[in-house]
């Protein structure tokens, strides 16, 4: 017997506030996804993946209009985390049998508060046709 099923839930919130030349942006989110399958063979032919993914971001932007130049500077931090639990079982004609594989995978992406790891973007616009973006967004993945 073969088949699969997926269940997923997501939630998130975003906040954006403009105060003159200043903009504050914040967001947080979470996702849960559960996947199960039965493949058409017995040995390790049934599996599950349970995924949890969450993150947050905080950014500040400053904008200034000079005579012919529109200047925009943005700085911020992002943190994201993902964890997967992967399991394989013997497929006993559509019923899970003996556990054959059990693994936890974890990924974290942080763009933390140290100056070399911040989101930094600059944008200069001289007309509707000339836009010069500059930016840096290094990440630490562990």
Secondary structure, DSSP 8 states (H G I E B T S, - for coil): --EEEEEEEEEEEEEEEEETTEEEEEEEEEEEEEEEEE-SSSTT-EEEEEEEEEEEEEEEEEEEE-SS-EEEEEEEEEEEEEEEEEEEEEESSSSEEEEEEEEEEEEEEEE-SSGGGSEEEEEEESSSS-EEEEEE---EE-
